[in-house]
Amino acid sequence: MDNSSDMPERGGCEKSLRFLMNGLCKMLPDRMQYHFFVKLKQIRNIVVRKRFESLYHSWDHLSNEQCNAEDRTVTATFAITHDVDYVGCHRYLPRLIEINAELGIKATYNFLTHGRYKLADNLLFLIKDGGNEIGLHGKQHDRALGFRSPGYIKEFIAFSKRELEKRIGRIHGFRAPALAISRNVLSALEELGFKYDSSLTNSDLYTSFTPRCRPFKIGGSGLVEIPLSIQDSMFVNDIPASQVEIDQLFKHLIGITLHSSATLVVNCHPIIISSNPERYMRLAAALKASSLRQSLMKDTF
């Protein structure tokens, strides 16, 4: 695989921090782990003085010359994904599936095969039979995955891919746990026959950043990267906001996406949705009411 300039180098400090966090997670109960990371990110944003208004500037680059110079005949698109990380995520899935069906939302659900929840076949088939997509989130939620050896990474992904495909058939996409992406992870995905990854973001400078505004091939490979635009944690947990502020933010982001003929990928965790389902329904309804084309992740390119 070509070393694409879109894959940033990961520093030694981040490596140490991710291994520390992953070790700590193994010792914490599931719900305590979730609240710990919520608080940690809130403290981080206070320290760096990141305010809700700063989210408006996170996508300014989507309107730059790079996007404008690309094929403007591409249809502006949105895709909703759900990363099922915690036990609480899996527990809320039946209600989330109902909500999405009521709203006419087709989504991509990314699962762990050996996480702390027991993956239920009836939910997998309910999702698939409803015209949705199932993707892979990993074996466990390994926040240090991208820093591990190439052999470990490939077996980690290959094992979980085999396990999930035994149950529901072919899967096409992957999102790294905690966005722990690296060149070694991307190489493994290509070798294992994945169509796409969605672990780079085009908004959050704290994680692996790419300025791209729509799907693109990684280097000279056949693997497509579909950049993640925004996660619910950014405006619900990390920087708590009012409904009016969130409505304004999404109106702004939808406008940028339309202007740039971009692909807007919104990731919403079931455990976060469960705390305020009305907020999620309002967000999903706004996307459906916009001029953006709705798509599953595998159909965005």
Secondary structure, DSSP 8 states (H G I E B T S, - for coil): ----TTS----HHHHHHHHHHHHHHHHS-HHHHHHHHHHHHHHHHHHTT--GGGGGGGGGGGGSHHHHTS-TTS--EEEEEEEE-SHHHHHHHHHHHHHHHHHT--EEEEEESSSSS---HHHHHHHHHTT-EEEEEESS--TTGGGS-HHHHHHHHHHHHHHHHHHH----EE--GGG---HHHHHHHHHTT-SEE---BSS-TTS-B----S-EE-TTSS-EE--B-EEHHIIIIIS---HHHHHHHHHHHHHHHHHTT-EEEEE--HHHHTT-HHHHHHHHHHHHHSS-EE--GGG--
